[in-house]
Amino acid sequence: MGEVSIKVEIAGGIYPLKVDTDDERNIKEAVSLINSKITEFEKNYGIKDKKDVLAMVMIQLVSQLYKKLNIHEKELSDLKQLLVDVEYMLEQHRSDVNNIGS
């Protein structure tokens, strides 16, 4: 796992980055998503100011990220509760089996 220097273009600006080799693909995909959203906002809403477009894109992407995060946290919480319930049932079963043998 090493670092690699890359240049990415977002909204017409070139940005040099040093990233872990393992992260390079994710960063390039993120840049591609950002640029496609910029194009979408410019086309659909007629916004020309790059700063405004970037702000709108970031709001949309971050809100989607938070939505997914909340969904995953809820799923994790549900799985943890399920595990607690299964452990409880297993302990009850062990207790029942031990009582039969006594």
C-alpha positions in Angstrom: 0.0 0.0 0.0 1.8 3.1 -1.3 0.9 6.6 -2.2 0.4 7.8 -5.8 0.1 11.3 -7.2 -2.9 12.0 -9.3 -4.6 15.0 -10.9 -8.3 15.3 -10.9 -10.5 17.8 -12.6 -13.6 19.0 -10.9 -15.8 21.8 -12.4 -13.0 22.8 -14.7 -10.3 23.1 -12.0 -7.3 20.7 -11.8 -6.4 19.4 -8.4 -3.2 17.5 -7.6 -3.7 14.8 -4.9 -1.6 12.3 -3.1 -3.7 9.3 -2.3 -3.2 5.7 -1.2 -3.0 3.3 -4.1 -6.0 1.5 -2.6 -8.1 4.7 -2.6 -7.2 5.9 -6.2 -10.1 4.1 -7.9 -12.7 5.3 -5.3 -11.4 8.9 -5.7 -11.7 8.8 -9.5 -15.2 7.3 -9.2 -16.1 10.1 -6.8 -14.7 12.8 -9.1 -16.7 11.2 -12.0 -19.9 11.3 -9.9 -19.3 14.9 -8.9 -18.7 16.0 -12.5 -21.7 14.2 -13.8 -23.9 15.8 -11.0 -22.4 19.2 -12.0 -23.4 18.7 -15.6 -26.8 17.5 -14.5 -27.4 20.6 -12.3 -26.1 23.0 -15.0 -28.4 21.4 -17.6 -31.5 20.9 -15.5 -31.4 24.2 -13.6 -29.5 26.5 -15.9 -27.0 27.4 -13.2 -23.8 28.8 -14.5 -21.9 29.8 -11.4 -19.6 26.9 -10.5 -19.6 27.8 -6.9 -23.4 27.5 -6.7 -23.4 24.3 -8.7 -20.8 22.8 -6.5 -22.7 23.8 -3.4 -25.9 22.1 -4.7 -24.0 19.0 -5.7 -22.4 18.7 -2.3 -25.7 19.2 -0.5 -27.3 16.4 -2.6 -24.4 14.0 -2.3 -23.9 14.5 1.5 -27.6 14.2 2.2 -27.6 10.9 0.2 -24.6 9.8 2.2 -26.3 10.6 5.5 -29.5 8.8 4.5 -27.5 5.7 3.7 -25.6 6.0 6.9 -28.8 6.2 8.9 -30.2 3.2 7.1 -27.0 1.2 7.8 -27.0 2.3 11.5 -30.6 1.2 11.9 -29.8 -2.2 10.2 -26.8 -2.7 12.5 -28.9 -1.9 15.5 -31.5 -4.4 14.4 -28.8 -7.0 13.9 -27.3 -6.4 17.3 -30.8 -6.8 18.9 -31.3 -10.0 16.9 -28.0 -11.3 18.2 -29.0 -10.5 21.8 -32.3 -12.3 21.3 -30.6 -15.4 19.8 -28.0 -15.5 22.6 -30.9 -15.3 25.1 -32.8 -18.1 23.4 -29.6 -20.2 23.3 -29.0 -19.7 26.9 -32.6 -20.6 27.7 -32.2 -23.8 25.7 -28.9 -24.7 27.5 -30.6 -24.1 30.8 -33.6 -26.3 29.7 -31.2 -29.1 28.6 -29.3 -28.9 31.8 -32.5 -29.1 33.8 -33.6 -32.2 31.9 -30.3 -33.9 32.7 -30.5 -33.1 36.4 
